[in-house]
């Protein structure tokens, strides 16, 4: 009986592997694509996939250059990366304010959370760009980054707060008795343990931020979504371009998931 236990554990770990999840997702995607294509056949839709590659990489006299979709993907990645860093910083600061002894700090953090989480992101983008933008001198790009950072930071703050609260109070009291200050307790004791708890939900929040970045096209930022809309209006290749955009977003999010899974394994080993 004891000899079967490791084999059983190995099979269970294989079943929970991210590769298994991806394989299941690909099979589901292929099935949906087949059903969708059969439905379009009844509509008489003429697929023109051969026109899509130049929108990603186009050949010129100078060699291969980024097409409109790849250029828009670069803008999306730039906005997402900057917004992600700022959102996590805002979320961490807000979580610390909510857990602090400062009455005004807790009040400000609470007001920020209630306003951001109870209003749509699209309205916040419009407000920051059209109202605050002229006052603060913000162009389209910084306005979009600020809106995404504030929106996602509100949700990240609750993730940080739950991770900090998950650390046992006895460890903090023991560190205080040893003469650690608050900064040392947070950096050496609380944060390393909280990261293991908050990494999976923070990954989900990062993926949501990447998908939410598509809304910045509403203020004429030529990200991936805006480039796709412009191409569709010119070529009428509605399904081909939107499917290509969906695949590009999928590549980004799956890559991020693999990277975070790698970090989780490293943290478990250490």
Secondary structure in CASP SS format (residue, H / E / C, confidence):
PFRMAT SS
TARGET T0000
AUTHOR 0000-0000-0000
METHOD secondary structure of the structure
MODEL  1
X C 1.00
X H 1.00
X H 1.00
X H 1.00
X H 1.00
X H 1.00
X H 1.00
X H 1.00
X H 1.00
X H 1.00
X H 1.00
X H 1.00
X H 1.00
X H 1.00
X H 1.00
X C 1.00
X C 1.00
X H 1.00
X H 1.00
X H 1.00
X H 1.00
X H 1.00
X H 1.00
X H 1.00
X H 1.00
X H 1.00
X H 1.00
X H 1.00
X H 1.00
X H 1.00
X H 1.00
X H 1.00
X H 1.00
X H 1.00
X H 1.00
X H 1.00
X H 1.00
X H 1.00
X H 1.00
X H 1.00
X H 1.00
X H 1.00
X H 1.00
X C 1.00
X C 1.00
X C 1.00
X C 1.00
X C 1.00
X H 1.00
X H 1.00
X H 1.00
X C 1.00
X H 1.00
X H 1.00
X H 1.00
X H 1.00
X E 1.00
X E 1.00
X E 1.00
X E 1.00
X C 1.00
X C 1.00
X E 1.00
X E 1.00
X E 1.00
X E 1.00
X C 1.00
X H 1.00
X H 1.00
X H 1.00
X H 1.00
X H 1.00
X H 1.00
X H 1.00
X H 1.00
X H 1.00
X H 1.00
X H 1.00
X H 1.00
X H 1.00
X H 1.00
X H 1.00
X H 1.00
X H 1.00
X H 1.00
X H 1.00
X H 1.00
X H 1.00
X H 1.00
X H 1.00
X H 1.00
X H 1.00
X H 1.00
X H 1.00
X H 1.00
X H 1.00
X H 1.00
X H 1.00
X H 1.00
X C 1.00
X C 1.00
X C 1.00
X H 1.00
X H 1.00
X H 1.00
X H 1.00
X H 1.00
X H 1.00
X H 1.00
X H 1.00
X H 1.00
X H 1.00
X H 1.00
X H 1.00
X H 1.00
X H 1.00
X H 1.00
X C 1.00
X C 1.00
X C 1.00
X H 1.00
X H 1.00
X H 1.00
X H 1.00
X H 1.00
X H 1.00
X H 1.00
X H 1.00
X H 1.00
X H 1.00
X H 1.00
X H 1.00
X H 1.00
X H 1.00
X H 1.00
X H 1.00
X C 1.00
X C 1.00
X C 1.00
X H 1.00
X H 1.00
X H 1.00
X H 1.00
X H 1.00
X H 1.00
X H 1.00
X H 1.00
X H 1.00
X H 1.00
X H 1.00
X H 1.00
X H 1.00
X H 1.00
X H 1.00
X H 1.00
X H 1.00
X H 1.00
X H 1.00
X H 1.00
X H 1.00
X H 1.00
X H 1.00
X H 1.00
X H 1.00
X H 1.00
X C 1.00
X C 1.00
X C 1.00
X H 1.00
X H 1.00
X H 1.00
X H 1.00
X H 1.00
X H 1.00
X H 1.00
X H 1.00
X H 1.00
X C 1.00
X C 1.00
X C 1.00
X C 1.00
X H 1.00
X H 1.00
X H 1.00
X H 1.00
X H 1.00
X H 1.00
X H 1.00
X H 1.00
X H 1.00
X H 1.00
X H 1.00
X H 1.00
X H 1.00
X H 1.00
X H 1.00
X H 1.00
X H 1.00
X H 1.00
X H 1.00
X H 1.00
X H 1.00
X H 1.00
X H 1.00
X H 1.00
X H 1.00
X H 1.00
X H 1.00
X H 1.00
X H 1.00
X H 1.00
X H 1.00
X H 1.00
X H 1.00
X H 1.00
X H 1.00
X H 1.00
X H 1.00
X H 1.00
X C 1.00
X C 1.00
X C 1.00
X C 1.00
X H 1.00
X H 1.00
X H 1.00
X H 1.00
X H 1.00
X H 1.00
X H 1.00
X H 1.00
X H 1.00
X H 1.00
X H 1.00
X H 1.00
X C 1.00
X C 1.00
X H 1.00
X H 1.00
X H 1.00
X H 1.00
X H 1.00
X H 1.00
X H 1.00
X H 1.00
X H 1.00
X H 1.00
X H 1.00
X H 1.00
X H 1.00
X H 1.00
X H 1.00
X H 1.00
X H 1.00
X H 1.00
X H 1.00
X H 1.00
X H 1.00
X H 1.00
X H 1.00
X H 1.00
X H 1.00
X H 1.00
X H 1.00
X H 1.00
X H 1.00
X H 1.00
X H 1.00
X H 1.00
X C 1.00
END
